[in-house]
Amino acid sequence: MASYNKLIAFLKEEQNQNFLLIAHERPDGDTVSATLAMRRLLLSINKNVVLASSQGVPEVFKFLADWPDVKTDFLIGDFDAIILIDNGDIKRTGYSKRISLAKKKNVPIINIDHHPKNDIWKIANINVVDESASSTCELIFELYDKLSILMDHEIATMLLTGIYTDTGGFQHANTNAKTLEISAKLMSMGAKLKTISSNISNHKSPRALKLWGIALKRITFLPEINLNYSVITRKDIDDAGAKEEDLAGVVNLMCSIPGDHATLLLYETLNGKIKGSLRTESNKIDVAKIAAVFGGGGHKKASGFIVDGKLSKTEGGWKIV
């Protein structure tokens, strides 16, 4: 279980005033929400805070309060500490070179996360990590509780958003009694579950639906390795007038096919790389091990990786070239 004592002591030290919070690249609901909520916590104890996300905030999460405060650039020398929130590994921050430079300059690094042990642990001065938590937002909730800081409905909605997205709307196996208990407390504090579900699960643009249709049409099952996969090319995204973020959630829908199998969605990014998203509902499969083969990582049932290349159609399916 995560230990909060070192972090709380660090936050209470008067000389620690200026904080940089970093969400991971291709931000999801958990990293966006946890980062926004952590900012509110630090502001409540009179700290100065800058939020950073290398790719900004996806449109789908712009119903959350404070999202315009997220920056994409910063000067590394301006901070007394850097807090990495839900990052999984150093590459995923989108700012690995700057963080390494900060470490060389002895800027304290704080890691708040629910991913398995990774390279951030080696450089972090403080690790607040709990792999059993459904989301990093659960850890931020615990921090509010331990510091006896009250939440308004905006903060509660932020934290419930992170839990909702990382549990697939409370459908994934990481939804447990504690997750539901925390969610109930957040709703009692004014969290807007209807607003969250309307914006995330029940609001898809025509371009997103068109893209999802292409991905679903291309689903292929490889029985020899128990894998369902699909692909989306850069041309598919451009032709639909869509963005990469419009693909959020499609791999979870693909994973709803019954059986002990893994699900993989491959799509081409703007910078000549291919992003792979892996999911499974099977207790017999660890997709984090699959992702690790390609230099990625994540959780046992939800992981990802990025490789160089392009997707090319063949007679038998698709390959990476």
C-alpha positions in Angstrom: 0.0 0.0 0.0 1.1 3.6 -0.6 2.7 5.5 2.2 1.8 9.2 2.3 3.9 10.3 5.3 6.9 11.4 3.3 4.9 13.4 0.8 2.8 15.1 3.5 5.9 16.1 5.4 7.4 17.4 2.2 4.3 19.5 1.4 4.3 21.0 4.9 7.9 22.3 4.6 7.7 26.0 4.2 10.6 26.2 1.7 8.8 24.0 -0.8 6.6 26.5 -2.5 6.7 26.0 -6.3 5.4 22.8 -7.8 5.3 21.5 -11.4 2.7 18.8 -12.0 3.1 16.6 -15.1 0.4 14.5 -16.7 1.4 11.7 -19.1 1.4 12.1 -22.9 -1.8 11.1 -24.8 -3.6 12.0 -21.5 -6.6 10.0 -20.4 -9.2 10.8 -17.8 -7.2 9.6 -14.8 -4.0 11.7 -15.4 -6.0 14.8 -16.4 -8.3 14.6 -13.4 -5.7 13.6 -10.9 -3.4 16.5 -12.0 -6.2 19.0 -11.9 -7.3 17.8 -8.4 -3.7 17.8 -7.1 -3.4 21.4 -8.2 -6.4 22.4 -6.2 -5.0 20.6 -3.2 -1.7 22.5 -3.4 -3.4 25.8 -4.0 -5.4 25.2 -0.8 -2.2 24.9 1.2 -0.9 28.1 -0.4 1.6 26.6 -2.9 2.3 27.9 -6.4 1.5 25.4 -9.1 2.1 24.9 -12.8 0.3 22.1 -14.7 1.9 20.5 -17.8 0.7 18.1 -20.4 2.9 17.7 -23.6 -0.3 17.3 -25.7 -2.7 19.5 -23.8 -6.1 18.4 -22.7 -8.3 16.2 -25.0 -11.6 17.8 -26.0 -13.6 15.1 -24.2 -12.3 16.3 -20.8 -12.9 20.0 -21.3 -16.0 19.8 -19.2 -13.7 19.7 -16.1 -13.0 22.9 -14.2 -9.6 24.5 -14.6 -8.5 22.6 -17.7 -7.5 25.9 -19.5 -4.7 26.2 -16.8 -2.8 23.2 -18.3 0.3 24.3 -20.2 2.4 22.5 -22.7 5.7 24.3 -21.9 7.6 25.5 -18.9 11.1 26.5 -17.6 12.5 23.6 -15.5 14.5 25.9 -13.2 11.4 27.5 -11.7 10.3 24.8 -9.4 11.1 23.4 -5.9 9.7 20.0 -6.9 8.2 18.1 -9.8 5.2 15.8 -9.3 4.7 13.1 -11.9 1.0 11.9 -11.9 -0.1 8.6 -13.4 2.9 8.5 -15.7 3.8 4.8 -15.7 7.4 5.4 -17.0 9.7 8.3 -17.7 9.2 8.2 -21.5 5.4 8.6 -21.0 5.8 12.0 -19.4 6.7 13.6 -22.8 9.4 15.6 -21.0 11.9 12.9 -20.1 15.0 15.1 -21.0 13.8 18.0 -18.9 13.0 15.7 -16.0 16.5 14.1 -16.2 18.0 17.6 -16.3 16.0 18.6 -13.2 17.2 15.4 -11.4 20.8 16.4 -12.2 20.1 19.8 -10.6 18.7 18.0 -7.5 15.1 19.1 -8.0 13.1 16.6 -6.0 10.9 14.3 -8.0 7.6 13.0 -6.6 5.8 10.0 -8.1 2.1 9.5 -7.6 0.8 6.5 -9.5 -1.0 3.2 -9.6 1.2 1.5 -12.3 3.6 -1.3 -11.5 7.2 -0.5 -10.5 9.0 1.2 -13.3 12.0 3.5 -14.1 10.4 6.5 -12.4 10.9 4.7 -9.0 14.6 5.0 -9.5 14.7 8.7 -9.9 11.9 9.7 -7.6 12.7 11.0 -4.1 9.2 10.1 -3.0 7.0 7.3 -4.4 3.3 7.3 -3.5 2.2 4.3 -5.4 -0.5 1.7 -4.9 -0.9 -0.9 -7.7 -4.2 -2.2 -6.1 -5.9 1.2 -6.7 -8.2 1.5 -9.6 -6.7 4.8 -10.6 -4.4 7.6 -9.5 -7.4 9.6 -8.6 -8.0 7.2 -5.7 -4.6 8.1 -4.3 -5.3 11.8 -4.7 -8.6 11.2 -2.8 -6.7 9.6 0.0 -4.3 12.5 0.1 -7.2 15.0 0.5 -8.6 12.8 3.3 -5.3 12.5 5.2 -4.7 16.3 5.0 -8.4 16.9 6.0 -8.9 19.2 3.0 -12.5 19.7 2.0 -13.5 19.2 -1.6 -16.1 21.1 -3.5 -18.2 19.6 -6.3 -15.7 20.5 -9.0 -12.8 18.6 -7.3 -15.2 15.7 -6.5 -16.2 15.6 -10.2 -12.5 15.6 -11.3 -11.7 12.6 -9.1 -14.8 10.7 -10.0 -14.0 11.3 -13.7 -10.6 9.6 -13.3 -12.1 6.6 -11.5 -14.9 6.3 -14.0 -12.5 6.3 -17.0 -9.9 3.9 -15.6 -12.6 1.4 -14.5 -14.4 1.6 -17.9 -17.5 3.1 -16.2 -17.2 0.7 -13.3 -17.1 -2.4 -15.6 -13.5 -3.4 -15.5 -12.0 -6.0 -13.0 -10.2 -3.2 -11.1 -13.5 -2.0 -9.7 -13.6 -3.2 -6.1 -15.5 -2.4 -2.9 -13.1 0.4 -2.0 -13.4 2.0 -5.5 -17.2 2.1 -5.1 -17.0 3.4 -1.5 -14.7 6.3 -2.6 -17.0 6.9 -5.6 -20.1 7.1 -3.3 -18.2 9.6 -1.1 -17.4 11.7 -4.1 -21.0 11.8 -5.2 -22.0 12.8 -1.7 -19.6 15.7 -2.1 -21.4 16.8 -5.3 -19.6 14.9 -8.0 -21.7 14.9 -11.2 -21.8 11.3 -12.5 -24.4 12.1 -15.1 -22.2 14.9 -16.5 -19.2 12.5 -16.5 -21.1 9.7 -18.3 -22.7 12.1 -20.8 -19.4 13.6 -21.8 -17.3 10.4 -21.9 -19.6 7.5 -22.6 -22.6 9.0 -24.3 -21.1 11.7 -26.4 -19.5 10.7 -29.7 -19.0 13.0 -32.7 -19.9 11.8 -36.2 -16.1 11.7 -37.0 -15.4 9.5 -33.9 -18.2 7.1 -34.8 -17.0 6.9 -38.4 -13.5 6.0 -37.1 -14.9 3.5 -34.6 -16.8 1.9 -37.5 -13.6 1.4 -39.5 -11.8 -0.1 -36.5 -14.7 -2.5 -35.7 -15.0 -3.5 -39.4 -11.3 -4.5 -39.4 -11.3 -6.7 -36.3 -9.4 -9.9 -37.0 -8.9 -12.8 -34.6 -5.7 -14.8 -34.5 -6.6 -18.0 -32.8 -3.0 -19.2 -32.6 -2.2 -16.5 -30.1 -5.7 -15.7 -28.8 -5.6 -12.1 -30.1 -8.3 -9.8 -31.5 -6.7 -6.9 -33.3 -7.6 -4.0 -35.5 -5.8 -1.1 -37.2 -6.3 2.6 -38.0 -4.1 4.3 -40.4 -3.2 8.0 -40.6 -5.3 8.2 -43.8 -8.3 6.8 -41.9 -8.0 9.5 -39.3 -7.6 12.3 -41.9 -10.4 11.1 -44.1 -12.8 11.0 -41.2 -11.7 14.6 -40.2 -10.9 13.1 -36.8 -8.1 13.2 -34.2 -6.2 10.5 -32.4 -8.2 11.3 -29.3 -11.4 10.2 -31.1 -10.2 6.6 -30.8 -10.4 6.7 -27.0 -12.6 3.8 -25.8 -12.7 1.8 -29.0 -10.2 -0.8 -27.7 -12.4 -1.3 -24.7 -15.4 -2.0 -26.9 -13.3 -4.5 -29.0 -12.4 -6.2 -25.7 -16.1 -6.9 -25.0 -15.9 -9.9 -27.3 -16.3 -13.0 -25.0 -13.5 -15.4 -24.4 -10.0 -15.6 -23.0 -8.1 -13.4 -25.4 -6.2 -10.2 -25.6 -7.3 -7.2 -27.7 -4.9 -4.9 -29.6 -5.6 -1.7 -31.5 -2.8 -0.3 -33.6 -3.0 3.2 -35.0 -0.6 5.6 -36.8 0.3 8.8 -35.0 1.2 12.2 -36.5 5.0 11.8 -35.9 5.6 8.6 -37.9 5.0 6.1 -35.0 2.5 3.4 -34.2 0.6 3.4 -30.9 -0.5 0.0 -29.6 -3.3 -0.3 -27.0 -3.8 -3.7 -25.3 -6.7 -4.8 -23.2 -7.9 -8.1 -21.8 -10.6 -9.2 -19.3 -9.0 -12.6 -18.9 -7.2 -13.5 -15.7 -5.0 -15.9 -17.7 -3.4 -13.1 -19.8 -1.0 -10.4 -18.7 -1.0 -7.7 -21.5 1.7 -5.8 -19.7 4.2 -8.5 -20.6 3.1 -8.2 -24.2 3.6 -4.5 -24.1 7.0 -4.9 -22.5 8.3 -6.8 -25.5 7.8 -3.6 -27.5 9.3 -1.3 -24.9 5.9 -0.4 -23.4 4.2 -1.3 -20.2 1.1 -0.7 -18.0 -1.2 -2.9 -16.1 -1.9 -6.6 -16.3 -5.2 -5.9 -18.1 -4.5 -2.6 -19.8 -1.2 -1.6 -21.4 0.3 0.1 -24.3 3.4 0.7 -26.4 4.8 2.9 -29.2 7.0 1.7 -32.0 8.5 3.4 -35.1 6.9 2.5 -38.5 3.8 2.5 -40.7 0.9 0.1 -41.1 0.9 -1.7 -44.5 -2.0 -3.9 -45.8 -1.1 -7.4 -47.0 -3.1 -10.2 -48.4 -3.3 -11.8 -45.0 -3.9 -8.7 -43.0 -1.6 -5.9 -41.8 2.0 -5.6 -40.9 4.3 -2.9 -39.6 7.0 -1.6 -42.0 
